[in-house]
Amino acid sequence: FDDPETGNAGSNQAISVFLTGTTTLATLYELDGTTVKSNPFLTDNYGNYSFKVDGGTYDIVSASGVSEVGVQIQQADIIGDLSQAYIFDTVTDYKASTIAFPVGKTVHLNDRGADFTVIAGTGTGNGFNIIASDQVSKSVALVSDGTVSIVSVGAVGDASTDNQPAIQFALDNYLDVYIPEGTFNINTPIYVQVEGQVLRGAGLTISKIVKVGAGAGVIGGNSSTETNNVHNMQINDLWLDGGSFPLQLGSSTSPLTYVGQVNNARLTGGSSAGLFIYQFFGSISNCQITENAVGLLTLTDGVPTSSLFSSCRFWNNTNQGALLNRGRGFTFDSCTFEANGREGVRFSSTDEGYTWLKDITFNQCWFEQNMADDSEGTRGEGNVTFNKTSGTYVIDYVHFNQCFFSGVKGSAGVNPNVNIRGDVRNITLSHNTFWGPDSEGVRLDGTSTGIYTSDNLGDLFQVSLLQCITNAVNITPELVRSRDNTKLKLQSGEDSSIELGAGVNGDIKVKTRALQLESTQGVTQALTATPIYPDTGYTRLFSRDNSGVLQVVVQFSTGKSVVIADDA
């Protein structure tokens, strides 16, 4: 009675039932109809009360003085009133109750945080969204409009219960699945495999699903029962932790492909990687990928993929922030790669028999203080490393636009900001900034073991650095040996140092404030110097090494300071 709208008597309130208009207490019975019930009696912790009484008219009065006068009771069964929910503290309490509620009666279960309604039929249930009574042949079904909290179907956020069955049931039966605040353990992966599925939490530091033990991760792909495309899926505002991969998009054992979005997620604790992309078309935005063996791992076997990463942070992973082994069609916009144990990004298409690693773009991304453990020593990996040193396929069409490279940790002078080596093609670094007093800006290294093989692997083809502000560019000449029409273009910014090693002929060093340098392969031109052309204001120098396969063209405006040293 403390709520005038619902008539709820309040917790542990004394209730008296009188013959109407008198002070005579009525004779009451328990619901079994034979056991006499005390009068007055107390409500339970939630204000519920029940009794049986002979049909008639009664006044029901609480100890606080609030009353209902002239209540007509036909069958001595107040719980038949469908306008009010009957509340149980736990599922266990409901299952133990002897009340035979009528069909349509609302029963609220506090531990589930949800309303259930009594359904027709015998007392059978599944333990998730249908709960059967142990005492009477009745069941209650979850009331839902298509959205469900995992707690409503039995998940418990106590960081110990295995919630995989409850969460998977929710995903298989409802389109909008909500993970409330708490830590929900699972012993085996869950699978998003319904078209239009939304899995969402209360925030990436609030709602957490933890995969317990080794093996597959939180949201898996390989063991999914769905083998076709899953369109319009969303994973939002969640923290996924543990397993081999906290989040796997696509399957390496079936044609399963995800199409959708991942927004505002935190991926941690992956023993192989935080995010594994096999086949995914969509966007991944505002995600934090940290404290994994590797942040991002791609293995698409050449399947065209369109994955847009926006404002994601790959940081403090044991190895790479992103390890791109295979794949096509990745774009990173305004992403950060920082403080990873090894490279921020490593391109490593080394597997024989797989297609190209290509069509990858980085726009306005930030690379800072990677190689934190300096584990590579004198190998000289960097914030970004291209490492194609075996196999018959290449790294192709990779673009860095308006990115900032802010130094590399590790031994001074060992690790460059960007290290390009191996069989790579069409690499462009445009309008970037390379900074770091102890780091080269860009190293173009064509001398790594395994590059030069009988099938002419190992060229750097169409590598361009355009309008970059850089502290140093270091070039090894053998990078242009292997294939026809190889071309290297550099346009430096101010206060730059560009060094071109000339192999057996010694070092050719060029230092200038505004330099354009172009090298082409296949011309056997002796070392010469042409006259200055008054009409153009340029001087042109040609050089080759002893093998007769390298031509270097240096163009500079009249009046610029240029120093050329050649031991040949």
N, C-alpha and C positions, 0 to 999 in steps of 0.2 A: 504493500500500500504506500510505500515511500515514493513510488512513481505513479502519479495519478493516471497516466495514459495506459500503462500496462497492468496496474493493479498489483505489482510485485510487492510482497510484504517486507522485503529487506532481509538481510542476513540474520539468522538466529533470533527472529522476532517471535514473541508469544502470541498465539492466535487462539481466540475463543469463538466457539460456534454456539449461538443461542437460537432457541425457538423464536421466530420473528415477533418483535414487539414485547418480548419478555426478558427476564434475566435468568431463565431456565436453560442450563447447559444441555445441549443435545447429546444423545448417545452416539458415539462415533466408533467406527471399526477400521482396522487396517484393510488394505486392499484385498486381502484374502476373504474378506466378508465375514469372518468369524472371530478374529482376535480383536478384543476391545481396545480402542485407541484412547489415550489420555486426552482430556479436554479441560483446560487449554493444552496446546502442544507447541513445539518450536519449529520454525522453518529451518531448512538446511542452510548451508553456507551461501547459497545462491538465491535464497528467498523462495525456493520451491516448497510446496506442501501438498499433501494429498490425504484423502480419507474417503470412506464410504459411510453413507447415512441413508436412512429411509427417505423416500421421496417426500418433498414438502417445501416449505418456505422458511429460510433461515437468515439470521443476521450474523455476518462474519466480521469480527472486530479484532484489530491488532492491539498490542499493549500500548502503542503510542496514541491510541484513541481513534485512529482512522478506521473506518468501517465501510462495509457494503451491506446495506439493509434490504431485506426482502429478496434475497437470492432464491430463485426457483431451482430446485434440484429435482430432476425427473428420475434419474437412474442412479443416484448416489455416486457419480463418477465425474468429478471435476476435471480430471485429466482428459476428458473427451473434448474440452474446449480447444478448437483448432486455432484460435486467434493468438494463443500464447505459446512460446517455445518452452519446452521442458529442458532443463539444463543438467548435464552430468559433467563431473569433473574430468573423468577419463573414459576412454573406450572400455576399459575393464569394468568400470562402474555400470555403464550401460549394459554390457553383456551379462552382468550379474543381476540386473533388475528383473523383477517378476511382473512388471507392469506390461500389460498387453495394450500398447498404444493403438489407437485407430489409424487406419490408412489416411495419410495426409497430415498427420501430426508432425510438427517441427520439433526436432531434438537437437539441441546445441551441445557439441562436445568441446569442452574447453581445451583439452590437450591437442585437438586438431585445429582449434581456432576457426571452426566453421559450423554452419547449419547443415543438418541432414534431415531428410523427411522419410516418414514411415511408408514403405511401399507394399503393394499387394503381393501375395504369394507366400510360400513357406520361408522359414528363416534360414536362408542361404546367403553367403557373402564371399568376397574375395580378399577382405582385409585391407583394401585400399580405399575405394570409393563406395563400397557396399559392406556394411557391418551387420553381422547376424547376432541376435541375442542367443545366449546360452540357456536361457530359462523358458522363453516362450517362442512360438513359431512366428517370429517377426524379424524384419530387417529394415535398416535405414540406409538411404542412398544420399550421397553428397549432392548438395544444391550448388550448381555452377552454371554460369552463363558462357562457358567456353574457356574461361580463365581459371587457373587453379594454382594454389600454392602447394609446394611439395609437402609442407607440413600437413595440409588437409588430407593427403593420401598416405600419411604415416611416417614421413621423414622426421628425424630428430636431430637437431643441431647441437649435439653434445660432444662432438669431436671423438666419438667412439663407436656409435652404432653404424652398421653397414647400411647405407641408404640407397645403394644402387637399385634394388628392386622397386622401391617407391618412386625414385626419380625417373627410372625408365618407364614405369607404368604411366606416370604423368605425361612423359614425352610421347608415348604411343597412343594416348587417348585424348589429349587436349592440345590445342594449337598454341595457346599462350600459357607458358609454364613459368612460375615465379619462384625465385630462390630468396627467401627472406634473410634477415640478418642472422648470422651464425656461421659455424664451421660444420660442414656436412661431409662425413667420410664416406668413401665408397671403396669396396675391395676389388671390383672389376669395372671396366669402362662403361660409360653410357654412350648412347648413339642418338644423334639428331637425324631422323630419317623420314620425316613427314613433310610434304610440301607445304610451305607457308608457316613452318614451325618458328616460334619465338621462344627463346630461352633467355630469361632476364633476371637480374638481381637488383639489389638495393644500392649497389655501388661497388667499385673494384677493390675497395678495402673493407667492405662490410659483409658481402655475401661470398662465402668461400666454399669451394668443393675440393676435397683433398683425395687423391688416389693413394691408397695405403699399399705399401709394398712395391716390389720391382715389377717390371713388365709393362704392358700397354698403359696408356695414360688416362686422363680424365674423360675427354670426349674423343672417342676412337673412330676409325674408319674401316680398317681391314676386316673386322669381324661383323660388320653391319649386315643385317638381313636384307637391306635395300641395296640393289646393285645398279640402279639407274640414277638419273639426275635428281637431285633434291633442290628444287627451285625456291627462291624467296625465303630462305632461312635467315634467321637473325640470332646472334648471340651478343647480349648487351649487359654491361654493368656487372661483371662477374670477376671473381678471382679464381683461377684454375691452377692447382698445384699438384706436382708429383707425377710419377710414372715415367715412361720413356718420353712421351710427348704430352704435355698437358692439353694441347689442342692439335688434332690432326684433321686436315681438310682434304678429303679425297681418300681413295683406296689404291694400294699397289697390287691388290689381289682381285679386283673387280672393276668394272667401268664406272663405279660410283663417283659422281662429280657434284660438288656443292656450288650453288649459285646464290649469292646473298651478301650479307654484311656481318662484320664483327666490329663492335663499337665499345670503347671504354672498358677493355678487358685487361687484366693483369695475369701474366703467364709466368709461373715460377716452378723451380724444382724439377725440370725435365732432365732426366739422366742422359738423354740423347740430344734433345732440343726442346725449347719452349713451344715453338710453333713449327709443325711439319706440314708443308703444302705439297700435295701430290697432284690434285686436280681441283682448282678453285677459280671461279669467275666472280669477281665482286670487289668489295672494298673492305679494308681493315684500317680503322681510324682510332686515334687517341688511345692506343694500347701501350702498356708497359711490359716489356719482355726482358726479364732480369733474373739473375741467379740460376741460370740453366747451364748445362754443359756447352750448348750453342744456343744463341737466341732464335734464329730462323734457319731452317734447313729446307731446301727445295730439291725435289727429286721427281720431275714430271715426265721423264722419259720422252721429252720432246713434244708432248701434247700441248698445243697452243693454249696458253693460259692468260687471262686478263685479270691481274691482281693489282689493285691500287692501294698502296700504303700511304696513309695521310697522318702526319703529326704523331707518329709512333716513336717510342724511345727504346732503343736496344742498348742496354747498359749493364755493366758488372756481370757479364756472363764469363764462365771459366775460359772458354776458347773464343770463337768468333761471335761478333754480334749477329752476323748473317753469313751463312755458308751456302753459296749458290753453286750446287753441283750440276744440276740439270734444270732446264726450264726455258720458257719463252714468254715474253709479255709481262714483265714486272715493272711497275712504276712506283718510285718512292718520292713523295712530296713532303717537304718540311719535316723530315725525320732526323733523329739524332742517334749517332753511334758513338758511344763514349765509354772509356774505362773498362773495355773488355780485355780479358787476359791475352788474347791474340788480336788479329785484325778486326777492325770495325766491320769490313766486308771482305770476303775472300771469294774470288771466282776460281773454281777448281774443277773444270770439266775434264776429269781424268779417266772416266770409265769408258772402256772400249765397248763399242756396239750401241751407244746411245747417241741421240741427235744433238744438235747444237745448243749451246747456252747462249741465247741471243735476245735482242730486242729488250734491253733493260735500261731504264732511265732514272737518274737521280736529279731532282730539282730542288734547289735551295735546302740541301741537307747539310748537317753539321757533323764533322768527324773530329773527335778530340781525345787525346791521351789514351789511345788504344795501345796494344802490346804491353799491357801493364805488368805482366810477369817476365817479359823479355825472354821467353822460353826459346825463341828461335835463334838467339845468339847472333852469330855472324851471318846468318842467312838473309837478314835484312828485310823481313816482312814489314808492312807498314799499316797506316790507317786503312788503306785499301790495297789489296794484292791481287793481280791476275797471275794465275799459276797453271797454265795449260802446257804440260810437259810430256804428255803421252796420249795415245789414242789417235783415232783418225778424224776426230771432229774438233771444232774450234770454238772459241769465244768470239762473238760477232755482234756488232752494233750495240755498243754500250756507251751511254752518254752521261756526262756529269755537267750540269748547268747551274751556275751561280751557287756553287757549294763552297763551304768554308772548311779547310783542313787546318786544325790548330795543334800541330805538333804531335809527336809520338813519344811514348815512354820507352824506357829501355836504354841500352848503351848509346851514348852520344855518337852521332855520325853513322850509326849502323842501320837504323830503321828509317826509311823514307816515308813521307806522307802517302805517296802513291808509288807502287812498284809494279811495272808492267813487264811481264816476261812470258815467253812461250808462244804458242800458236794462237795469236789474237788478231782480230781484224776490225777495222772501222770503229776505233775507240776515239771518242771526242771528249775533251775537257775544255769547256767554254765558259769564260767569264767567272772563273773560280779564283779563290784566294788560298794560297799555301803559306802557312806560317809555322815557325818553329826554329829557334836559333841553333838547335842541335840536330835538325832533320833536313834532309834534302826535300825539295818540293815534290819532284817527280823523278823517278829512276826508270829509264827504259833499258831493260837488261835482256839481251838476247843470247847470253852465254850459259844459261842454266843446263845442267846435265840432262841429256835425253831429248834436247830440242832438235838437233840435226840428225835426221835419220835418212834412210834410203828413199823414203817417199817425200822428202823435202818438207818435213814438218818444221815448224818453228819460225815463222816469220811474223813480224809486226807489220800489218798492212793497213795503210790509211789511218795512222795515228795522228791526231791533230790536237794541239794545245793552242787555243785561240783566246787572246786578250786575258791571259791569266796573270795574276799578281803572285809571283813566286820567289822564294829565296834562292833556289837552285834547281837546275835540271841537269841530270847526269845521264849521258847516252853512251851505250856500248855499240860499236859499229856493226858487229856481226848480225845484229837484229835484222838487217836488210839484205841478207845473203840469199834467201831460199826461194823466193818466188818473183816472177815477173811483175812489173808495174807496182812494186812496193813503193810507198810514199810516206814520208814523215814531214809534217809541217809543224813549226813552232812559231808563235808570236809571243814574245815575252812582255812582261810589264816593266815597271821601273826598277832600277837597282837589282837587276837579275844577273845570275851567273849561269851560263849554259856551257857545259863541257861535252865535247864530242871526242870519244876515244878513237884513235885511228889504228888500233890493232898493232900489227907488226911494224908499221911505219912510225909508231910513237903517238904522242898525244897532240891533238889539235884543240886548242882552247880558244874560245871566243867569248869575250866579255863586252857587254854593251848595255845601253839604257833603252834601246828600242831596236830589236833585232827581228828580222824574218829569216828563217833558215829552212831550206828545203833540200831533201836528199832523194835521189831516184836511183833505182838499181838497173844494171844492165848496160851501162855506158862505159867504154874503155877510154877515158879521156886522161891524158897526161896532166901532171900538175902544172898549171899555167895561171897567169893572171892577165886579164884583159885590161885595156886602157879604161880610164874613167870616161864615161859618156857625158859630155857637157849638157846635152839636152835633157838628160834624165837625172843627173846627179847621183848615179849609182856606180859602185864598183862591184864587179863580179869575179869571184874566185872559184876555180874548179879543183877538186882533189880526188884521188882514188887511192885504194890500198894496193898491195902487191898482187892480189888476185885479180885485179882489174874489173871488179864488179860494183864498185861504190863510187858514186858521183855526189859531191856535196856542192850546193849552190848557196853562197852567202851574199845577201844583198843588204846594203846599208846606205843611208842617206849621207851625202857629203858633209863632213864636219863632225860626224859621230866618232867616238873614241873606240877603236877596235885594235885588239892585240891578237896576233896569230903566231903560234909557235909550232914548228914541225921538225921532228927529228930526222925525217927521211932525207 
